Amino acid sequence: MTDRNDVFETPVLIAGGGPIGLALAADLGRRGVATLLVEERENKLNPPKMLEVSVRTMEFCRQLGIVDQVRGWGFPRDWPLDSVFVTDMQGYELGRVRIPALKDLTHLPVSPERGMPCPQTWFDPILQKHARSFPHVTIRHRVELTGFTQDTSGVTATLLDRQSGRAETVRARYLVGCDGFASTVRKLLGIEIRGEPHIDWSMTIYLRIPDFHAQHDKGKAFRYVFVGPEGTWSFLSIVDGKDLWRLQLVDLDESRLQNADIPALVRRFMGREISYTIEDKNLWVRKRTVADRFMDGRAFLAGDAAHAHPPNGGLGMNTGIQDAFDLGWKLAAVLQGWGGETLLESYDYERRPASARAAEVSLKNYRRLVSAAQRAEINAATPAGDAARRAIGDGLVQENEKTWQPIGVHLGYIYDPSPIVVPDGDRKPDDDTFGYQPTAFPGARAPHIWLDAETSTLDLFGAGFVLLKFSDVATDALEASARSRNVPLRVHRIANQEAAALYKRALVLVRPDGHVAWRGDLQPGDPMELIDTVRGAGPRVAACRAGRTTPRL
Ligand SMILES: Cc1cc2nc3c(=O)[nH]c(=O)nc-3n(C[C@H](O)[C@H](O)[C@H](O)COP(=O)(O)OP(=O)(O)OC[C@H]3O[C@@H](n4cnc5c(N)ncnc54)[C@H](O)[C@@H]3O)c2cc1C
């Protein structure tokens, strides 16, 4: 980064230091890309929005080398992660989705990691500390991006230093708007959002409740869902694994939420008087939106700026983190000179449909959660009350069992079509948002197999391209082509029958973000064409444009 004539110059400028901006800064940092991140608020988080980190985000944290910190932030290992449907904490239990405590969670066969609770109050500082550990990454708080223009060689942005009141100018090769749902970058680009920008209102209230578990008989759980005669009316989730809880109200009416009688609400969900303190509260709008484009010239959108979801299922941040890891290596490749002219364009082709899919699942999750039938007799100590509770509880458990672990959304997104992925003629696996069948289909996340007690196939990915080699077939021409285009490529021989069967071909080329770019049983006839395609210099963008499908919104 340089400072010339009062114009600060940087290869990448990130607007917004929420989890997505921080993840992108960390990814660019490890790739050696100098980056300036500006965040308009102080370096202090309001109460967390995000509580649950997905299995895929944990895999990225593993790549960054911070997974132990995320695992070890302090959530009690013996706290069951159940979701329990109740009338109130003294009342009837309607049903329970059982998820064991961290100490009893076995590893998923499909990943070296597991999703887990790690509220933003802990997660963001871990990311931030890691991003700051790279001397070429600068993070400035209380600095707002107020405007920008772009030309053929870069972006000129104006910043407002809120501390000094001074306006500044920054010249960057690329700008990434990680500035949340109300994104200034998106608005300045004139990019529209589609979907449902206003589904309903919700209110979040943070409550510190001492000795919560001594005051009910429902046992410890991650989340309690309260169902009354009017249906599901609120959820209570543990935040810090101690005594901080988050109550979320569901309502359509803003003024009713704004004037909510909090003592009465606490009395209602608890079924009795308890002592508590209100730590914070905020009113927010539930939405499902996807931007029309995720990029325009040299400016990109990532995270909530590009797609916003109902939080149900924990897909908002976790989907945005995937944006960051898709974009990070592409920006690095172009800035380092080996990325082709259409590499950055592939970001929109790949991430927009994947985000739209996750946003749609989030909305369905929400509808399922609030779908409890309205039954006046739900609290009645009568046979009719018993029957109503059984029906409601069974329905809610059945509907929601998979909702809290939509592994197909986390791991099963496939970049197809993509201008930088080469199909191999196999039939594309059916889309399944809940289940996940590991596949090395081109565009998919390259699957996990343990290579030894501690090494996953996923541990081979991250830096440059990796050519996995499952037999002694020649790779010299591919290696030479990569070398001649300065594409970083390592060849890794794998002598593991299980992995060979899963990956299905003798050679599998995996991108720096861990997605399969190509596979075949022999080197391709024209290895240079393959290398040019996967580095974004091939003619496939035009082909993709021609057959492009717009995600259903
Ligand atoms: C109640 C609730 C619970 C949730 N739970 C989960 C969950 O469990 N799992 C999950 O994956 N997701 C969850 N989400 C969604 C998740 O919080 C968001 O998807 C995530 O925070 C998006 O991150 P982001 O970095 O894109 O945007 P944000 O977190 O909104 O961060 C954007 C940042 O940009 C800054 N900014 C804005 N404009 C400017 C500007 N002009 N200049 C400089 N800085 C600027 C803002 O101050 C802000 O810090 C939840 C959301 C809610 C509301």
The ligand as a Gaussian input file, in Angstrom:
#p B3LYP/6-31G(d) Opt

LIG

0 1
 C      -31.195000     -12.398000      14.833000
 C      -30.230000     -12.892000      13.793000
 C      -29.590000     -14.111000      13.981000
 C      -28.692000     -14.603000      13.033000
 N      -28.079000     -15.809000      13.222000
 C      -27.245000     -16.309000      12.271000
 C      -26.575000     -17.560000      12.445000
 O      -26.726000     -18.223000      13.478000
 N      -25.756000     -18.006000      11.428000
 C      -25.579000     -17.288000      10.290000
 O      -24.855000     -17.746000       9.391000
 N      -26.165000     -16.077000      10.121000
 C      -26.978000     -15.576000      11.070000
 N      -27.562000     -14.351000      10.905000
 C      -27.235000     -13.568000       9.711000
 C      -25.875000     -12.903000       9.888000
 O      -25.829000     -12.151000      11.074000
 C      -25.561000     -12.031000       8.693000
 O      -25.763000     -12.769000       7.517000
 C      -24.122000     -11.547000       8.763000
 O      -23.923000     -10.713000       9.863000
 C      -23.753000     -10.822000       7.489000
 O      -22.441000     -10.379000       7.604000
 P      -21.918000      -9.174000       6.710000
 O      -20.495000      -8.989000       7.106000
 O      -22.265000      -9.416000       5.292000
 O      -22.823000      -7.944000       7.120000
 P      -22.977000      -7.227000       8.531000
 O      -22.815000      -8.172000       9.653000
 O      -24.245000      -6.443000       8.445000
 O      -21.735000      -6.240000       8.578000
 C      -21.650000      -5.137000       7.699000
 C      -20.713000      -4.124000       8.311000
 O      -20.504000      -3.082000       7.379000
 C      -20.439000      -1.853000       8.097000
 N      -20.774000      -0.788000       7.140000
 C      -21.970000      -0.535000       6.568000
 N      -21.869000       0.501000       5.700000
 C      -20.576000       0.903000       5.735000
 C      -19.860000       1.919000       5.043000
 N      -20.458000       2.721000       4.145000
 N      -18.549000       2.078000       5.320000
 C      -17.918000       1.262000       6.227000
 N      -18.561000       0.288000       6.908000
 C      -19.865000       0.094000       6.656000
 C      -21.451000      -2.029000       9.223000
 O      -21.180000      -1.166000      10.301000
 C      -21.267000      -3.488000       9.577000
 O      -20.359000      -3.677000      10.632000
 C      -28.447000     -13.840000      11.860000
 C      -29.092000     -12.608000      11.675000
 C      -29.978000     -12.135000      12.628000
 C      -30.665000     -10.817000      12.401000

